[in-house]
């Protein structure tokens, strides 16, 4: 057994050494229990929590995998492709040549190895299983959250009417191929569109566009719609739903985008949690990391994560934009101006949690880290 990542930037017991139930948002250590090639360059990695406690999540949520690669701490978000109504956890990951963590998982992960994850996080979920009919529209790796949701509905046994439209480049790139066939055989309306190379004897390759989508799902407007794929694909599906007359409140898209302007991102949430006094942009505050025994300076116009990095402190992080929740920590003293994008819940903020990646100090801080 190999532990592929250490407890990055954290002190205290983890994984198998944890005696009490893990707190929400805590780093969890998982053991790899199985690896399966599910499409070209795509593997499903199955896991079980080392601490023996349940890993609660909703279909469609994601976790951040924490990895130490070549001496660097890196966090990357991956959707849980497993389904809460079935045993075990799974990540289905496409190997991207420039993707440090995806190549690390593909090339180094073995059954019995352990990894650390933070989460689950994310609001691209079913919320309830009470709608009469659903449309799941996905491209490429975007199938992972919607397949998790579709399975969840099937397992609920309420006879939900499911339309599933999936776009992949070639037959070799179809993820969950056999499962899609089984879903179709059990009565779901499943269509796989191949965009670059057709299956033997199948229809010619063609891109999925709004007209084709509406021809495949003529009653799209009355369904609860979930879309996951690249930006152009998502806008095509959203436009098609809108043209068909769908209520925008019933159209759900995965909106995990890294690299934009966090404060200007659509749907961003500004949370003033814990603002104490008016701060000067030129003021500098101290941040005490209790468990590390380190005190650093943090200018009022710098995030706590940026200041920690400049001081040589490695904190867990991934998106650095308040989305993923990887950096979530507990503030035991002081106050911050936090502008997150859904990576933390109001209940967690009330409990003193904060996200160092999108929080600037308005006071001297004490952090339980
Ligand atoms: S690193 Fe993603 S929320 Fe802070």
Boltz pocket constraint, residues with backbone or C-beta under 6 A from the ligand:
constraints:
  - pocket:
      binder: B
      contacts: [[A, 316], [A, 317], [A, 318], [A, 319], [A, 320], [A, 321], [A, 322], [A, 323], [A, 324], [A, 325], [A, 326], [A, 327], [A, 328], [A, 343], [A, 355], [A, 356], [A, 357], [A, 358]]
      max_distance: 6.0
